[in-house]
Amino acid sequence: MASRNRKAVPQARAALDQFKYEVANEIGVPLKQGYNGDLTSAQAGSIGGYMVKKMIEQQEQQMAGHTNL
């Protein structure tokens, strides 16, 4: 089965990975490089959910003309 986890902007991969680790650290999830099968589904989901929340907040600020993030 082909991976459906492609980035819309492949050049953003490193920045998104860094953002993921920052978010995990911020919410207290012990994310590490490599295997993370010891995380619960709730922990893994909270990282993605919080990333989406922060990206939406940033976009809303940009749309409102406030680029100070």
HELIX and SHEET records of a PDB file:
HELIX    1   1 PRO A   10  ALA A   12  5                                   3    
HELIX    2   2 ARG A   13  ILE A   27  1                                  15    
HELIX    3   3 SER A   41  MET A   63  1                                  23    
END                                                                             
